[in-house]
Amino acid sequence: MRNLLITLCLPLGFGCSQMFNGMESEQVEEPQSNSPVMLVSEQREVASPVVNNQLFQSGLVEQNNYTKSMPAKRKNINHYVRGIMQDMVENLQYVNDKTPLAVSSFVFLDDNYNDGSLLGNQISESFMHELHSFGIPVIDFKTTDFMRVTPAGDFVFSRDYLELNQDQNFNYVLAGTLVSHQGGVLVNARIVGLKSKAVVGSAQGFIPQSVVDALNSSYRTDGIMLKQADE
């Protein structure tokens, strides 16, 4: 009987040992089966596609901002006159919305003050617009008291002093000189009282030569309009 019990317990003990060993093998192999998943998760934390996308998008934003900061087109004379006018307003005295003024043609400093140029006339036209934008009344003394109607067109402006009103309502004038410089033209602008000759505002600026060269003058020959660069 004792031998029979031993015989019966041996298979049971052997089976339990096999089950125990199988459980241990499964526990030992479980980290190995999960180790690739852990590596993948660690790689996603280190180099996530979302992070790369954000970096890429931020790079595009910086590139777009740099592109927008570049000038879209070349600046003209009006842009530089606007900057000169802003500097003049900072030190302007005695001139306000109750003191109208006039603008004269800008002349070259080393030339005869009686000789104008297309560049000097255009600068004066630009200053008239800027003064009006700042709220300063501007008197256009080249405006006649009549409209001249001709086959070529209808005109109200004139450079003939006999056609202009001798009595003008302004006590200040914006005038200036030009100096040819390497790479462009220096502009010296100031507002002067006609009676006191006192300078009540001044500013200086620089116009690149490429902008000056872009300004063309015109003349007629045999009824044909031709274009030439301003001297």
C-alpha positions, 0 to 999 in steps of 0.5 A, a space after each residue: 500500500 505504501 508503495 502504491 501511494 509513492 507510485 501515485 504521488 510521483 507523477 503528480 509531483 512531476 506534473 506540478 514541477 513541470 507546471 511550476 517550471 513553465 510558469 517561471 519560463 513564462 515570467 522570464 520570457 515576458 520581459 523579452 516579448 515586451 522589450 521591443 514595445 518598450 523600445 518603440 515607445 522610447 523612440 517615440 518619446 525621443 523623436 516624435 513625429 509631432 515634434 518634428 512637424 512643429 519644428 518644420 512649421 516654425 521654420 516655415 513661419 520664420 522663412 515667411 516672416 523673412 520673405 515679408 520683410 523684404 521690400 516688394 517693390 522699389 521705392 520712389 522719391 515720395 518715400 524719401 521725401 516722406 522721411 525728410 518731412 517726418 524729421 522736419 516736423 520734430 523740430 518745426 516751430 511757429 508753423 501750425 494749421 493757422 499759418 499757411 506756407 508755400 513750397 518752392 523748387 529745390 535747386 542744386 547748391 553748386 548751380 544757378 539758383 534760377 535754374 530748376 530741374 525735374 528732380 527739384 520740382 518733383 521734390 517740391 510737389 512731394 513736399 506739398 502733399 506731405 505738408 497737407 497730410 500733416 495738416 499744414 495749409 499749403 498755398 499753390 501760388 502757381 494757380 491762376 485766377 482763370 481756366 485757360 482752355 486750348 485745343 491741347 487741354 485745359 490748364 489752371 497752372 502757370 509759370 508766367 508770373 504775369 498770369 499769377 496773383 501778386 498778392 499771396 497769403 503766406 508768410 513761410 516757405 519751404 525751400 531747399 538745395 540739392 547736392 550730387 553725392 556718390 551714390 545719390 543726391 543729398 537733400 537739404 530742406 528748411 522752412 523759412 519766414 519770408 519777413 524774418 528770414 528765420 529758419 523755423 524747421 529743417 531736415 536732411 535726407 538722401 535719395 539713392 541714384 537709382 531712384 533719381 535715374 528712374 525719374 524721366 523728363 519729357 520734351 517734344 520734337 515735331 509733335 512727338 513726345 520723347 523721354 530723356 533722363 534728368 540731367 
